[in-house]
Amino acid sequence: MREKAYHLIQQKIVSGELMAGTAISEVSLAKELNSSRTPIREAIGQLVSEGVLEQIANRGTIVTQFDRQDILELYELREALEVYAVEKVSRREIDSSDRQRLYGFVDEVRNLHEELAAAHGPGLNQEQMQRFVRADLGYHALLLRLAGNRRILKVVQDTRLLIQIFSIRREGHDADLLVQIHRFHREILDAVVRGDVEAAKRLLREHIQLSRQERLQSFDDWERERSLSQSIPVYMNSPFTDQ
């Protein structure tokens, strides 16, 4: 039950249901899992120790909030470990079933782009974004698993979860971003399959660095909007404001 609670909280974070700063309710989680609060507390304690949740005086346990430097450090860690892992995978032969699964994740991103283009929408809706997250996480997780290092897999999965928590951009991905992600996923996988180690490393590094730039830009935009919103009440209460 503790494992179920642990994965349920992670799932709620990845889906965006629990965003940075959101309080964790032991009562509602226990009710959802039809369990006592003891395994919920144990799962929360584990996630606190991993940095996913934090305990705040007078607020209880909340989803961790980070700053700009945290984003940079998380992406540096992800880049170092994933590039190392993809080098190992590129030196091995991937069996047909794993190769098929990987290309299936790649095709799902293309399918989502085609759906978006057909609907002429500005971005993916909530259900489509959940499909995208599953395909994206599945793709990277399987590549890591094929590297055969469980510790690297665990660290990178935790790192990606922390990055997901801090995803300021909650609107659905637009068509241009989907095209970019599909191209990288396809070209990285093609390089891995043909055993082109240097191409696989270069493409994955570029893919992660571009993702970092997009995330930092989203953070900077959010910071400006928050700063502006906080300044508006001050301006409105100014004695120089027209009555």
Secondary structure by P-SEA (a helix, b strand, c coil): caaaaaaaaaaaaaaccccccbbbbaaaaaaaacccaaaaaaaaaaaaaacccccccccccccccccaaaaaaaaaaaaaaaaaaaaaaaaccccaaaaaaaaaaaaaaaaaaaaaaaaccccccaaaaaaaaaaaaaaaaaaaaaaccaaaaaaaaaaaaaaaaaccccccccaaaaaaaaaaaaaaaaaaaacaaaaaaaaaaaaaaaaaaaaaaaaaaaaaaaaaaaaaaaaaacccccc
